[in-house]
């Protein structure tokens, strides 16, 4: 099944661009970045910048909070063929114009790739592009709720995501 990503959430205050691979089924159905309530992304963003505050219940409040704290959101992949939500099922990926976005928003200093697929697709399509090479590119643990060998839950992921603040 053909799936398409969302437009970027970004403004002139953005310093960190969180790059997913492609929204999952729950996010696509909700028309929201990280719309799966089990995904850790919003708890991580609030954990980094919220001083113990819980994520806003309303999506628009979460977007406002991210932007106010210099966090932009987009996906490396513009469209692909995929059944279900797993990155391993992505086929025929067509990238978004990440270098073009960075040229328009030069204050973005860090590209935080949310998981291995995001990072590998970014490097495959744009790894030598000057707009990418000007920035710090980090491969972060996926915010997916699926446990991995190295990351069991929110706390261990949040610990690694805190490196975004060490730029």
Secondary structure as UniProt FT lines:
FT   STRAND          2..4
FT   TURN            12..13
FT   STRAND          16..20
FT   HELIX           25..30
FT   TURN            33..34
FT   TURN            37..38
FT   HELIX           41..49
FT   TURN            51..52
FT   HELIX           59..68
FT   TURN            69..70
FT   STRAND          71..75
FT   STRAND          77..81
FT   HELIX           87..89
FT   STRAND          91..95
FT   HELIX           98..104
FT   TURN            106..107
FT   STRAND          110..114
FT   HELIX           116..126
FT   TURN            127..128
FT   HELIX           130..133
FT   STRAND          136..140
FT   HELIX           154..161
FT   HELIX           162..166
//
